[in-house]
Amino acid sequence: MLAIEALQPGLVKQFAAIIAADRLGQAYVFNGLSGTGKGALAQWIALRLFCQNVQAGHPCGECAECQRILSHNHPDVVVLATEARSLKVDDVRELKAELSKSGVEGQTRVFVIEEAEKMTPGAANSLLKFYEEPVPGAVIILTTAAKNQLLPTILSRAQIINFPTPPRVQVQAQLEAAGVSARLAAITVQLTADLAAGQALAADEQFQERITRVLKLAGQLAQKDATAFIAVQASLMPVAKALPEQTQVLALLALVYEDALNQHFHVAGPAAFATEPVVAQLAASGATALSTSLSAILQAQVQLRQNVTFQSDVEQLVLKLLAV
Ligand SMILES: [Zn+2]
């Protein structure tokens, strides 16, 4: 089975039915976070259209046609992707040349532009002719994580397919399959459901350091150790200089308390830190203390967004948490 069939079974089923009924459209926009399988589904459609050995509506992935597509060597499957910041007119020229080839009547051809939001208005406009006069047999698929950045003229002429974000357990399994430790995968997946972003986060040593320091702070708080106040400046500030990092520190602290509250009530929850000893210590502090603490953390998160400085925000929070 191809990976996309496990990642987006609903969309694969939908397109299998559309192609079986010979109702594939001329233009699609695949919209969704990175890691949701947009490019892989576009490739699956190409495989399904060209495979010589389709079984129960699914391409085999092994025949000569499938192999050519999988190795990016199929002349009728053109994928445009760039590492650069933008896709310019010159970049789509080849694609346009292919599109304007008359070819055999109704010849099947698949064109994919990845990260289509990178297209300059000039590049997008140069494709508009195709949208206005579709070429029989040709399908053009734009993939994007930001469909609102595409030209309205492109969007209005395409069918927009929104890719659901996969459930966290699935992303967690994928992170582990990619070599991320089970512990780190369980934490990471609470902060992002995007596989690529999760992998980057898990590989970031600063992120791991933040986790260590947040857990240490939680330990001090669990023991009502007043040095927790000093730890804000001495321990947290150096690893949380910018707002995204500061937001992450508070999110991690919230996860610790959420896990403690869930453990107190013996219910399943995010379980990012469930096996950490500090969670058990906090869980013993009781439901009232835990829910008061969680609302204080929530308030600190709101205040951080309202431009309160991180240091004074977390210092106030620590005083509240020590007093609970
Ligand atoms: Zn095949």
Boltz pocket constraint, residues with backbone or C-beta under 6 A from the ligand:
constraints:
  - pocket:
      binder: B
      contacts: [[A, 47], [A, 50], [A, 51], [A, 52], [A, 53], [A, 54], [A, 59], [A, 60], [A, 61], [A, 62], [A, 63], [A, 64], [A, 65], [A, 66], [A, 67]]
      max_distance: 6.0
